[in-house]
Amino acid sequence: MSDFVHLHCHTDYSLLDGATKINDLVEKAHRTGMRAVAITDHGNMFGAIEFYKKCKNTGVKPLIGMEGYIASKSRFDRTRSESQPNYHHLILIAKNKEGYHNLMKLSSIGYLEGFYYRPRFDKEVLEKHSKGLVVTSACLQGEVAYHLARDNKKKAMEAIGWYKEVFGDDYYLEVQDHGIPEQDKVNAELVELSKKFEIPLIATNDLHYLNHDDHFAHDVLLCIGTASNLHDQKRFRFDSDNFYMKTEDEMKKLFRKFPQALSNTIEIAEKVNLEIDFGQRFLPYFEPPGGGDPVDYFRKLCKEGVKKRYPKVTKEIKERLSYEMGIIEQMGFVSYFLIVQDFVQFAKKRGIPVGPGRGSAAGSLVAYALGITDVDPLKYDLLFERFLNAERVSMPDIDIDFSNEGREEVIHYVTEKYGKDRVAQIITFGTLAARGVIRDVGRVLEIPLSEVDKIAKMIPGKPGMTLAKAFEQVPELKEYYDQGDERIKNLFDIAKRLEGMSRHASTHAAGVVIGSKPLIEIVPLYKAGEEISTQYTMTVLEELGLLKMDFLGLKTLSIIDKAVQLVEKVEGKKIDPLQIPLDDPKTFELLSRGDTKGVFQLESSGMRDVLVRLKPDCFEDIIALLALYRPGPLGSGMVDTYIRRKHGEEKIKYDHPLLEPILKETKGVILYQEQVMRIANKLAGFSLNEADNLRKAMGKKKPEILAKFREKFIQGAIDNGVEAKIAQEIFATIEYFAGYGFNKSHSTAYAFVTYQTAYLKANYPVLFMAALLTCEMGNPDKIVEYVEECRSMGIEIVPPDIHTSEEVFTVKDGKIYYALNAIKGVGAKAVDSILEVREKIGKFKDLFHFCENVDLRVCNKGVMEALIKSGAMDSLGAKRSQLSAVLDQAIKEGNKYQKDLKSGQASLFGDLDFEDASSGTSLVYPEMEEWSSKEKLAYEKEALGFYLSGHPINKYQKLVEKFATHKLADLKSQPNGKEVLVAAMILSIKKIVDRKGKNMAFITLDDGQTTLEGVVFGSVYPEVSSYLAKDEVLFVEGKLSFKEDIPSIMVNRLIPPEEMESKLTVKSLTLYLPTHQIDASQLLQLREVLLRHSGSTPLYLQFLTPEGTLGWVQPSRSYFIQWSPRLKMDLEALPFLRGFAFNKEIQSQQRISLRDVSCPT
């Protein structure tokens, strides 16, 4: 056991300053025989519980501390001073629970009250919260060392005197030696003052990284944190490379003159006696209206709610309700349910859209009765035990979806009702993940961005991806490292060291925690901007007994709400999304076509393909589909099995008759976790709580636990009359499928949202698409996608117009009017001003009239340029080029007019009506040509993000229809390696030199609907380089390559539209038929294809004659063809063709008359 422990340690929770992971820190302390180790991150306790648990599990004593920032003056003082810093450093370590709570308060106060560059507290609050803390004087930035280094011994002594008075024997002076000359001077003074004040010395190393050879990676980390690079002379850097976790022997050599300073670290460690209690609960208390017992109120609401939900309350309903209420009461969660129902009811009364349910809570009848969910758990056989298991005490988890706009209002309500000091959001940490760390380190090392970008793009973007996994999965990446120069090796090596470290703190997207008392008494708090959150993450909060609730923002709820409002406004119909018929034929027709752009969870090309194959015809199919379309089931063949069985192409089998009622709805496929539970319950006699434990054990795949369950299951099944062999097979089956099983409660709840959007699109397509576009105004890519969807649906989009457009997308006469707010660079304030003036004066006469009346502070030049380029000012009666030419003059005159109006000079005619007010300036537009079609389209794209009135590719539409095999949007659903020919415009070109020194290029292609990357490799580049020009429309031939489901084209040829006819001609085409006698339907299919590609190229048919010889015929000229890649694709789709060939001469083969080619009758 060592005679020294580290008391000054920074982990990666000292964000972008500490480069030590907690696990590594504790493991090294244990490995080197240290009996204790401290965590002292800068100003925070982010990692305290993770550190505590790791130490406890490793057998190292945890010393929870913090390197705090003590304000030089008041914590409220935020003035900068040249004579003294705004704060000093101070090490604080909790001795016991009181000290731990005081440490939390000091850190919280730093963020909530004293934040000024750093989370600071002052001596007033430090003295108030000093009990139970050990304090040391810290580094050169500590108050004492700071003054000693500047020869101000008097100030240093005053500081020592204050700390000694407040902390007594728990105050220590800290000596450090990192090879910095200034420390030698300070240490000598500290030794003297230690004797003078009888204050013990302690020796520390200001640990910021684990090992000495980590110092360079740490220096890179500092550059990432300060947005600088290694060669920046003025950047922040450490003064030596000695800020690592030194061994006891290293420390003894450094401090051989002060051996007591080393042993005093043990004295501090022995003072610490802190045990954190993980068994408490801090559940909030719900005060019923008018007072009373929450349990009585809970039961009253549940019973009233059930009567509202069910016309007839049966015995089954009563028993289920009684059972659930009993479990909730027994587990102490009554107030929790009441709180959730309270804020859900608040949202509904305020008109804030609330989702029908989410997660396993949809399986609760109590939640349904209280109005928390809108899914009937009895109708869909959803299990309460999947949500709340009485045998496994854990916090309930009710996640609620609100519309994006309403979420903050609900959180505000909860905060006000239960107290600002008892409600907080939850912290989360962004890390230096695989791709990100490559980019960050590459920037610091000043490796060219194009090179770094290329490497980063090689790394798969899957969740949980690491550089080590990427090396295994992407051989090219490993090859790039092995063959790369020292810069590249250095990039990877440093990135690996820093990978996974915390990069920044942010707020969890949904999590909110409510405590039974002020949260500052339970956990440390953090503040970023105006949001207060906990310093501990969600899992830690639950371990400490705090209740987490998820308030999620779901955009789809806003879409549904806006669509419903439009239906009422335009068609006068009131629709309740919860009351729409679940057997609407139009809805299922839309789903069966895969026409699901904009439909919740059904938008991906893969999902649309499955829909077309599945052809859902009942609500249960949608529930199943949402559970099926996941990587596990897709990879296992479950999807194909389900579809084949639904269409009667495969027989449904049950291993035992008892399984049929459980698996019938999913065609014999074990699809839901609830089915696993039902099987254990019905076949083996498990209680549903036991069955849930089995489900969870199967998910964790722990052999020793599963063995016990297997034995119990098989015996229970045998006792229930099931043969032992069949029981074993069934257990093996559910064990296999449990890994793929999905939560049916969640799938059912979300199926309602899916169905509602599909119903609205099927029955009110124009209104639904307008609502969809409005809700996506902040996402130009989605606007492009949905505008194209409108076009494919035959819905006209009226371009933006300052006279007819509103702030959002609106509908009139079956057309969608483009939203002014969706024009890039316009902004809500400018739109408000335009609409306000329009309401008062009606139509604008011309551009000058517009500038005289709108608020030019918000409708500035940039706004008006965007309006002109988008075409929104076309109705002012001038060409866009003319409007642009006089814009500066119009703004100048408008400003002058408004200034004169304000000063009274424009009111010479007394009570002149506002709508007649004008400066009288005569607007004369210069005679000039309108912008060319190409210019207009380019500006339109700049303002809208896409081409609304046309696209440069439209000029070649006939060629596109004739030759292109696909649209860019279709390529996502094609297989890897597929040969394609597409028409597109080059949006951008990035030329680079590859590793062999050859020129190559990355091009961004756009066909008016979709953008896609094309890669021109060095072998192809010389042949096509002359065609590589921005805004050039070309036909692109190549092979598809996928990375993370995103297609790109490996370019083989670029062909200008004008050259398509000449470059894609062939002399003849020969089709190989299997026999001279072919099926009538096959002949019709072939005829249809040939006529669709009619042209002047001769066609030959070759086949086997009855005698076994090769025969051929040449059909009449009406069947001659025009060769194109699309014809090739159509021919490949004919399964009865043996093949085809181009320019092949027919040699000595028997020629047969066309009449000899017969079709069976």
N, C-alpha and C positions, 0 to 999 in steps of 0.2 A: 504494500500500500504506500503510495507516494506521500511525501511531506509538503506537497505543493498542489494547489488547484488553480485553474484559470478562472478569474473573476471578471474579466473584461472581454466579452465575446460577441461578435456581430455575426448574425446569420444572414441569409439572403432576404430576410424580412427587414433588414436595414436596406431598403430598396435601392438597387443599382449602386450600392456602396459595400455591402457585405457579400462575399462570394463563398460562403460556407453553408452547406445544407445541414439542417438540424440532425438528420440521420448520421451524416459523416462526422459531425462534431462530437456527438455522444459516443459513437462507435470508437473514435480515436481516443477519447478520454478513457473509455473502458479498457481499450487495448493497451494503453500506456500506464495502466494501474492507478489512474486518478480516481479518488473516492467520490468526488463531486465535480460539477462544472456549472458555470453560470451562463445565462442568456441575457445580454444587455444591449438589445437593439435600440436604434436611435429613436427615442421619443415614443415608442409604441410597444404593445404587448401582443402583436399579431401572432407570433409563434409560441406564446407561453404554454398553452395547453398541449400542443403537439410535442413540444420540448419536454414538458413534465411527464407525459405518458411514455415517451421514448426512454427517458432516463429511468423511470420506474421499471420498465420492461427489461432494461439492460443491466440494472443493478448499480447504477450511478446516481448519487444524490442530486436532485434537481435544485438549482438555486435560481429562482425566478427574479429577474431584475430588469433594469432599463437604464440606458444612458440618456438621462433626461436633459432638457434644455431649460436652464433657469434664467429668467429674464433679468437683464441688468437693472431695470427699473420695475415699473408695474407691468403685469402681464397685459394690461390694456393699452400700454404705450406702444404706438406704432410709428415712432419717428426714428429716422436713421441718424446716427451720430458718428462723426469722424473720430472722436476721442475715445470711444469705447464701443465694443460690439453690442448687438441687441440681446445676446444671450451667452451663457457659458455652459460647459458640459458638466454633468454630475452623475456619478454611478449610484443607483439605488437598488438594494436587494431586499426582498421581503423575508423577514425572519419567521413570520407566522401568519395566521389568517388575517389578523388585524393589519399587518404590514402589506399583505397581498391586496386587501381591499383599499388601503390607502394608495398603493401603487396604481391600482386601476383608476382611482379618482384623480390622481395627479396626471396620468396620461390623458384621461378624458378631458380634464380642464384645459390641458395644453391645446387640444384640438378645438374644443367648444368655445373657449374664452380667450386663449392667449396666442392663437395662431398668427404668426407674422414671419413668413418664410419657413419657420419651423414651429412645431407645437410646443409652446413655452408655458411654464408656470412660474410664479414668482415666490419670493420668500414668505409672503403672507400665507399663501395656501400650502406651501411646503411645511411651514411650522404647524399649521392647523392639522395636516395629515402626516405628521412625522412619526407617529407611534408605530412600532413593529418594523421599522426600516433600518437597515445598515446602509451608511452613506460613505462613499470614498471620493476623494478629490478629483479623480478622473485624469485626463490627458493634458497636453499642453494647452488645450482649449478650456480646461477647467478654470474656475475663478482664481484659485490660489496660484496655480502654475502660470496663468496668464500674467498676473501682476508681478510674479517673481522674474519672469523672463524679461520684463520691461523695467526691472530694478525698482519696482514700487513695493518694497517690503512692508511698508506701513499698511497699504491696502490689503496685501496678502494676509497679514496678521489680523486685521479687522475681520476678514472673511473667516479665517480659522476660528477666531473667538466666537463668531455667531454660530457656526456649525457645531462647535464644541458645546455651546450652551444649549442648543436645541437637541442634539443627538447624544450628548454625553459620551459614554464608552462605545457607542455604535458609530463613531466617526473615525475614519482612517485617512491618512495621507498616502497617496499613491505614487510610487516611483516606477518609471518605465525607462527602458533602454532599447531603442530601435536603431542605434547608430547615428542619431541626430545630435550634433554638437549642443544645441540648445537644451537638450534633456540633461546633459552632464551638469550644466550650470544650475538648472532647476533642481535636480536631484540633490546636489550638495546643499542647497538652501533648505530643501524639505527635511533632510536629515537633521539639520540644526534646529529647525522649527519643531520637529518631532520631539526632540529632547526638551526644548523650551516649554512646550505646551503639554508634554507628557501624552502625546497622541501617537498610537502605534503606526508604523509604516507597513504598507503591503506592496509587494512587487507584482506587477501585471504585465502582460503583453497585449497590446491593443489589437486583438485578433480580428482580422477581416477576411482571411482566407486560410485554408487548412494547412497546406504544405508550402515550403519555400518556393517550389517550382510552379506554384499557382500565381506568383506575383504578376507575371505578364498578363495572364488572363484577367486578373483583377484590374490591372491598369486599363485593359480594353473595356471592362465593365464600367469603370469610371467615365470613360469617353462616351459610352452609350448613354449614361445618365446625364452627362453635361452637353450632349449633342456636339461633341468635338471629335477630332481625329488625333492619332498618335503624334503627328508632326506639328500640332498646334502648340506653339511655344508658351502661349498665355493660359493654357488650359489648367484645370485643377488636377494635381497629381500628388501622390504620397512621396515623402522625402526619402524613403528607403524601401528596401525589399524585405523587411524583417517583421511585417505585420501578420505573422502566421502562428499556428498553434505549436509553440515550442515545447520540447520535452522538459521534464524536470531537470535533467542534467544540463541542458542548454540554459535554463533559467538560473541554475546554481552557479554556472560559470559567469554569467552576466552580473549576478548580484552576490558574488562571493564576499563582498565587504558588508552586505546587509543580510545575513542568513535569517535573521528574525523576520525580515520582510516577507520571506517565503513561507515560514511556518505560520505567520499571522493569517495567511490565506486559509489555513486549516481552521484557525480560530473562528473566522467568519463562517466557514462551512458548518462548523459545529453549533454555531448560534442558530442556524436555520432549522426550524422544525415546522415545516409547512405540509399539511395534508389537504388536498383539494377534494371536496365532497362531490361525487358524481351521482349521488342517490337522491338529491333533493328535487323538488318540483316547484316551479314558480309560475303556476298557472293563474291566469287572470280571473278575477271574480266578476260575474255578471249580476248587476243590480236590477231585478225586475221592475218594470214601471209600477210606481206606487209602493215599492218595497215588497217584502215577503220572501219566501224560500225559493231559490232558483229551481230546485227539483220540482216543486209543485207547479211552478210556472212552465217549466220544461214539459212536464206531463200534459198540462192543459193545452199547450200549443200543439203537441204531437197528436193528441186525440182530435182536436179541432181540425188540424191539417189533413188527417186521414179521411175525415168525413167530407172534406172539400175535394179530395183527390178521387175518392171512390163513391159511386152512387149507392152501392151497397157494401157495407163493411162486414165481410164474411168472418167466420171463425179463424180461417187461415191468416187473414190480415191482422186480426186482433192478437193472435198468438205471436206472430212475427214482430209486431210493434211492441208488445209487452216484453218479449225476449230482448230486442235491441235496446229498449229503454233501460232494462235491468242491467245489461252489460255496461252501457254508457255511465250509468249511475255508479255501479260497482267500481269502475276504473277511474272515477273522478273527473269525467270529461263533460259534465253537464254545462258548466259555464262556457266551455269552448264551443259547443254546439250553439248555445244561445248567442254568443258573440258573432259567430259566422252568420247565423240566420238574421241577426240584426243588421249587419252591414249589407247583406244581400238584399234584404227588404228595403233598406235605404236606397240602394242603387236602383231597384225596380221602381220605387215611388218617384225617383228623380228622372226616370226615363233613360237611365243608363243601361244599355244592353248587357245582359248577363248570360253566360253560356249555359246550356242545359246540364252540364256536368263535366267532370274531368277526373280521370284516374279511378281508383277503386271506391271512392266515396259514392259513386253512382250506384253501388250495390247496397246502399243503406236505405231502408224504408223510412227511418227517422229523418234522414236528410231530405227525402222526397216529401214527407209530410210537412216538414218545416219550410219547404220552398227553397232549400239550399240547392237541390238538383231538380230537374224536370224530367227525369227518366224513371219510369215505373220498374222497380227491380223485380217485382213478381211476374210481370208480363214477359220479361226477357230473361228470367231465371238467373238473376245476378245475386251474388252471395255476400252477405254482411261480413262473414268471417274473413273474406279476402281483404276487407277494409280494416276490420278491428278484431283482433284475435285475443280472446280473454285469457288464453294460455300463454301468450307471448306479450308481456307488458311492454308496449311501445307507444309512442305518441301517435295520435290519429293524424292523418294528413289529408286535409281537404283543400284542394287547389281550386280556385275560382277564376274563370275567364271573364274579363270585362272588356268593353270596347276600349281601344287605345285612348280615345279622348276622355273617357270616364274614369279610367283607373286611378289617376291622381286625385280626383275628387273623392273617391271612396277611401283612399289612404288618408286624405286630409280629415275626413269624417271620423275615422277610427282614431286618429291622433288626437283630435279635439275631444272626443268622447271619453277616451281612456287615459288621457294625459300625455302631453308632449314628452314628459320625462319617462314614460312607460312604454312608448312605442318607438321603434327604430327600424330602419331597413338593415339589410345584412350585407356585410362586406364580402367581396370575392377578389381573387388575385389573378391578374393576367401573368403568364409566364413567358420566358424566353423559349418558345416552342421551336421545333425543328426548322421550319421555313424561316420564321422570324429571326432566330438567332443567327442564321447564315446571312440574312440581309443586314442585321445590325453590326455583326463583326466585319462583314465585307466593307461596310461604309467606313468603319473606324480604321481598317487597314488600307483604305483608299484603293481597293480593287475596283476596276471599272464596273459601273452599274450593270451594263449589258451582260458581263460575265457572271456577276453575282446573281442576276435575275435568271440567267440560264440554269445555274446550279439549283437555285431555290425552286424553280419550276419542275425540276426532276424529282423533287421530294413529294411523295403523295400527300394530299391534303386531308387524309382521313383523321378522325379524332384519335388521340393517343399515339399518333405517329412520332417516332423518335429517329434520330440520325442513324442509330444502330439498326433499327428495323428497315429504314430506307436503304441502307447499304445491302441488306439481305434481299430486299424486294426489287431493287433497281440496279441490276448489274452495271449499267452505264455509269452510275454514280460512283461505285467502287472503282471502276476503271478510270474515271475522271480523276479520282484521288491518287490512284497508283501511278498514273502517267503524268500527273500535273507537276508543276514546278513547286518550289518551296513556298511561294505565296499561297497556292491552293492548299497545300498540306497544312500550312499554318492556319489558314481559314478554318478548315475542318477541325483541327486539333483544339483550337481555342473554343470554337463553337460547341464542341462536345463537352468541354469543361464547364461552360456556362449554361448549357441546355437545361431547361427545367427550373431554373432559378426564377424567383418572383420578379416581375418587371414593374408592375404598378398595381395599385389598389383601385377598385371600382365598386360600384353598388350592384348587388345581385339583381337580375332583371325582374324578379317577382317577389322575393322573400321579404316578409315583414314579421317582426317579432313583437309580442305584447307581453309585458311582465306583470307580476302581481304587486310589484313595488318599483320604485325608480330603478331603471336599468343600470344606472351608474353604481348601484350597490351590488349588482350581480356580475356585470361584465364591463370591460373598458369600452369606451365609445370613440367614434371617429367622425370627423366632419370634412366633407369635400363640397365646396360651394355652399348651398343651403341644405343639403341632405345630411341628416345624422344617421349613421349606421353603427352597427356593432364592430368592434375590432376582431371579434372571433367569427369564423365561418359558420355556415349552417350546421354542419355535422357536430361541431364543437358545442354550439348552442343547445342542440338537442341532448347531447351528453350531459350538459350542465343543468338540464331540467327546464329549459325555456321552450315555449311553444312557438313554432314557426308556422306562418300561414303564407301561402303563395297567392298574391294578387297579380294575375297575369293579364297582359294586354293582348287581345286577339283581334287583329285587323278585320278578320272575316265577319265578326259581329257588327262592326261598323258598316261593312258592305251590305249585310242583310238589312240592317236598320235603315240605311239610306235608300236601299231599293224599295223597302216597304213604304217609306215616306213618299217616294216618287210615284208608286202605284196609287197611293191615296190621292196625291196631288193631281196627277195626270188623268187617272182613270176613275177616281172617286171610290175606289174599293179599299176597305180596311182589311188588312191581312194580319193574322196572328201567326207568326212562324211556328208556334207550338201546336197550332190547330189545323195545319194544312194536311190534306189526305196523304197517307203513306202508300197509296196504291195508284198514284197518278200516272196514267199511261204515257203522257208526253215526257214526263221525267225519266221513266225507264227507257223510252226510245232514245232520248238524248244520251243517257249513260251507255246504252248498247252501241251507239255510234262512236263512242269515245270522244264525243264533242264536249270536252270538259275543261277547256281553258277557262280559268276563273272559278272553277268549282273546287271547294275546299278539299285538300289532300288528294285530288284526282288529276292534277295538272301535268305531271311528268309524262313523257312519251311512253315510258315503260308501263306506267299505270294505265294509260289510254289503250295500249295494246292488250293488256290483260282484260280491260273492260269489254273490248270488242270480242274477245274470245269467250269471256264469261257470259255476256249478255244478261246482266242482272234483271230479275223480274219481281223481286220482293225486297223489302227493307232488310231482311236478315242477310241477303246477299251482300249488301253494303257493309253491314257489320263484319261479315266474314272477310270481305275484300280488304278492309283496313287492317285486319289482323294478318292476312296472308301476305300483303305486299311489303315484306321486310326481307333483309338479306338471308336470314335463316331458312324460312319457308321457301323462298324463291330458289335457294341453292339445293334444298332437299327434295324438290319435286312435288311438294305438297300442293302447290298452286295448280300444276298440271293434273294431279289426281283429282282435286276438287272439281276442276272444270270438266274433266272427262265424265266424272260421276254425275255431275249436274245435268249433262246433256245425254245421259244414258249410254255413253260409250264405254263405260267400265262398270262392272257390277259392284254394288256396295256390300261389303262384308263386315260382319261383326263377330269378334272372337267368342262372344257369349251373348245370349239373349238379353241379359241385364244391361248390356252396353247400348242397345238400340235406342231407348228413349233419351239417353244422354247424348249420343253422337248423331242422331238422325238429322238434326238441323244442319250439321256440317258434313253431310254425306259420308259418315263413318270416319272422317279425319279428326284426330285430336288436335284442335286448333286453339282452344282457350285454356288458360290456367284453371278456370272454374270447372272445366270438364275433368281435368285431372283430380280435382277435389271431389267432384260428384262420383267419379269412379271409385275412389278410395272409400267414400261414404256408403255407396249403394252395394258395392261388391264385397268390401272387406270390413264393413261395420265401423269404420273410423268416424269419430265425431267430425263435424266440419272444421272445428278448431284444429284437431289432429291432422286432418286432411290438408289444411293450410300449412301446417308445420312440415308435412311431407313435401308439398309443393316447393316450399322454400329450400328444404334440404336438397331436393333434386336440382334446383337452380345452382346451389353452391357446390354440388358434386363432391361431398366429403364421404369417402368410402365407409368409414366406421359408423357414421350416423345412418347412411343409407342401408347398411347391412341390417341394422336393428329394424328399420322401417320395412325392409323387404320381408324379413321373417314374420313380422306382425301382419303385413298385408296378405301374404300367402296363407297364413293360418286363418285369418279372418275370412278370406274368400272360401277356403275349404269348409269352414264352419257354416258358410252361407250356401253350400252345395255346389261350389265350383271345383272342378277337378284340379289337382295340384299342378299338373303340367300346364293347363290353360292359365291358371293363376300366375304361374311363373312367367309365361309368355306375355300376359297382360301387364304385369309389373314392368317387364323389360320394355314393352311398347310405350307405356306412359313415361318411363324414365327417359326414353329416347326423345319423345315428343315434348316433354316438359321443358327441354332446352329451347324449343321453338314457340312454346305456348305464349299467347298474348293475353293481357288483362281484358276480359270481355266487357267489364264495366266501362272501361275507358273507350274501347272500340264502339260500344253502343252509344255512349254519350256523343262521341265525335261523329258517328254516323248520322245523327240528327242534324248536325251543322252541315255535313256534306250534302245530305238530302235537301235541306232548306235552300242551299245555294243552287243545287241542280234544279229544284222545282222553280225557283225564280227565273233562272236562265231559260228553262224550257217554256214557261208560260208567259213571262214578261221579258223577252230577250233584250229589247232596246233599253228598258228602264234598268234592268240588272247591269248591263254593260256600262251605262252611264254612271251608276253607283260605283261600280268596280273602278272605272277610270278616275273618278273623284277621289277614291280612297288610295289610289296609287300615284297621286300627283307629285309626290316627292321622289318618285322612282322612274326616271326617264326610260330605262330599259323595259320596265313593265308597261309603261304607256305605249311604247312602240309595239310591244307584243299584243296588247289588247286592242289597239287601233287596227292592227292587221286582222285580228280575230273578228272585229266588227265588219271589216271589209268582206271576209270570207263568209260571214253570216248575212251579207247583203244589207248591212246597216250603213246608212250614209252618215259620215262625220262632216258637219259643217265647219269650215275653218274659223279660227278666232276672229272676232269682230268687236270693236269697241262699242258698237251700237246694239248688238244682239247677244253677245256672250255675257255670261255671269261669272262670278268668282269660281264656281264649280261647273262640272259638266251637266248640262240640262237637256231636256227632251221636249221637242215640239214637232207636231205633225210626223211622228215616227222617225225623226232625225235626232242625232245627238249633236248639240252645239258645243264646240270646243271651249274649255274653261280658260279664262284670262289668267288665273293663278297657275295654270300649267305651262305658261310661256316662261322660258328660262330668263332670269334676270329682271322679271317684273316685280314680283313680291306682293304680299297681301295688302300692305299699306297703300301702295300705288293703285291697286285694284279697288280698294275701298274708296279712294278719292275719286276715281273715274266714275264708279257707280253712283256715288253720292251726287256728283255734279250732273250726271246723266238723268238722275231722278228729278232734278230741279229744272233743267233746261231742255231736256229731250235730246234731240240730235245735234251733234257738233257740226258747225258749218264748214269748217276747214281746219287745217293744222293750227293756224293762229288762234282761232276761236277755242280750240282745245287747250292751247298753252295759256290763254288768258284766264281760263276757268278752273283748271285742276290745280292741286297743290304741287307746285314745282319743286318743293323740297323732297317729296317722295316720288313724284313723277319726273324724275330727272332725265338727263340726256340718254343715259344708258337704258332706262326703261323705255323711252320712246323709240330708240333704235331697235330694241327687241320687238316692240309692237309693229314697227314698219317692216322689219325683216320677216316677221311671222305672217304678215298679210292682214293683221288686225286693224290697220288703218286704211285699207283699200277703199272702204266706203266713204272716205273723205273726198273722193272724186279726183284724185291725182295718181300719177304713176308712183311706184315705190321709189324710183330713182329721183323723182322730183321732190317727194316728201323728205328724202334723205338730204337733198341738196339745200333745202331751205330750213332744215331743222334748227341750226344754230341761230338763225335770224328769228325764227318763230319763238324760240325760248327767250331770246333777248327782249323781244317785243312783249312777250307774255309777262316776264319779270317786271318790265317797266310799267305795264298796265296795272298789274297787281299792286305795285308800289304806289302809283298815283292814286289808285282806288283807296288804298289804306290812308293816304295822307289827305284825301278829300278832293283832289284835283279832278278826279273822274266823275264827280257828282254835280257838275254844273247844271244839269237838267233836272235836279230835284229828285222826285220819286220815280225815277226810271225803273221799269220792271227789270228784274235780275236777268230774265231770259233774253232780254233785248240788249243787255249791256255788252258793249264792244268798244275796243279802242278806236275803231274806225279805220284801222290800218288796212290798206288795200293789198291783199295777198296776190302776188303775181308769181306763178310757178315758171321757172325757166323752161324754154323749149329744149327738150333733150330726149334721147332714146331711152326706152325702158331697159332695165337690166336684162341681160340675155336670160334665156330659159335656164341655162346652167348656173348662172349667178343667183337667180331667184331661188332655185332649188337649194343651192349651197347655203344661202342666208337663212332660208326656211329651216333647214336642218340645224343650223347653228342656234336658232331661236327655240325650236321645238324639240330638238333631239332626234328628229327623223324627218323624212319627206312626207308631207301630208297631201299636198296637191298633186304630187307626181314623184317620179324617181328617174334618174338618168337611164336606168335600165329599161324603162317602159318603151323607149324608142325602139328597142330590139325585141319586143314582146313575141312577135311571130317566130323569130329565130329561137327564142327561149323555149317556146312551146314545142318547137320542132326538134331541138337537139338536147336540151338540158334533161338530165336523168332525174334530178331532184331539185327542190328548193333547199336553201341552207338550213331552214328550220327542220326539215325532214331528216337531216343527217344524224341526229341524236339517236334515232331508232334503227339505224343501219348497223350491220356488223363491222367489226374492226377489219381493215384490209379491203373493204369494198371499193371497187373502182367506180368513180363518179365523174360526171361532167356537169358543172354548175356555171351559171352566169352570175357575175357579181362585179361590183365596182371596188376598186382598191381605195380604201379609206386612208391607210397609212403604210409606210414602208420603213423597216428598220434593217439596214444593211450592216453585216458584221463579217469578220474574217474567221473562218473555222480553224480548228487545231492544225489542219494540214496546210494552212495558208491560203485556202481558196475562199473566194467571195461567196456569201450566201445571204439570204434575206428572209425576214419574217414579214408577212403582209397581212393586213387586216382587211377581210372581204365583207362587203355589205350588199345585200340584194333587196333592200327596202323593208325587209321584215326582220332579218337576223344578221348579226355580225359573227364572223368566224375567223380563226387564224389559218393562214396558209404558210407552209414552210417550203422555201426554194433552196434545195441543197446545192452544194458546190458543183456536183456533176451536171445539174440542170441549168444552173445560173447563166452560163455563157450563152445558151440557146434562147433564153427568155428575157435577158436583162434589158433589151431594147424596149420591151413592153412594160417594164416596171415604172409606172408613173402614177402619182396620186390622182384620184378622181377618174382614172381610166376604167372604162367598162370592158371586161374581157370574159371569155369562156375559160374556165379553169378545169383542167383534167388532172386527176390524181387519185391517190389511195387514201382512204380514211385511216386515221390513227387516233386512238382514244387515250386520254389520261384523266382518271377520276371522272369518267362518264362525260367528259367534255371532248367533242370531236375536233380534229383539225385535219387539213388536207395536205398530204405530202405531194407537192406539185410535180407533175411530169411535163405538162405542156400549158402554155398560155396562148390563146388564140383570139385575135381581134374579131369582133362580130362580122366584119366585112369579109373575113377570110374563111368563115365557117363552111360555106358551101363547097369551096374548092378543096379545103384541107380534109373534109370528112366524106369524100366520095370514094366509092368502090366500083370496080368494073362489073362485078356480078356477085350474086349471093346464092349459095347452095344450101338447102335444108335437107337433113337426113331424117327420113321417116322410118318407123320400125317395119312397116309392111305396106303392100299396095292396097290392102283393105283396112281402112281406118274408121274409127267410130264417128258417127254423124256429128255428135257434139264436139268432138275434137276438130273435125273439119271446119265447123262453124267458128270455133275459137281461133283457128289459124287464119281463116278468111277475114275475121274481124281485125286481127292484128295487121295483116297485109294491107287491107284497105285504109287502115288508120295511118299507115306510113307510105301511102301511094307516091310513086315517082317514076323515074325513067331507067332505073337500074334493073337489068334482066334478073329473073329469078328462076332457079332450077330446083326440082324436087327429086331426091334420090331415095330409093327404097328397095327392099328385097321382093323379088317376084315370087309367085307360087312355086316356081322351079328351083328357087334358091339362088338365082343369079341377080346381079345388081341391075336395076332398071332406073330410067330417069325420064322425066317429062318437063317440058317448059310451058307453064301456064300462059294464057293470053296476056297482052300488054296491060290489061286492066289490073293485073296483079303484080306488075313491076313495082319496085319499091324505091324509096329514098332512104339510104342508109343513115343511121344516127345511133349514138349510144343508147337513146331511149328505145329504139327498135331492138337493139341487142338485149336490153333489159327485159322487154316484153317477150322476146323469144325464149330467153332463159327461164321465164316463168311458165312456159308450156312443158309440162312434165313428160309428154309423150314424144317429144322431139329427141332423136338420138344425138343431135348436134347440128352445127352449121359451119360454113367456111366461106371466106371471101376470095374473089378473083380466082376461083379454082376451075380449071378447064374440065369439061366432061369428056372423057376419052372413050375407049372401046367398050362401052357398056350398052346393053340393050335399050333402045329407045322404044317407049311405049306411048300409045295415044292416051291423052288425058281421060278419054272415056273408059279406059281400062282400069283407072283408079276408082274403085267402087266403094260405096258406103253401105253397110248392112242395113236392111230395112227393119 
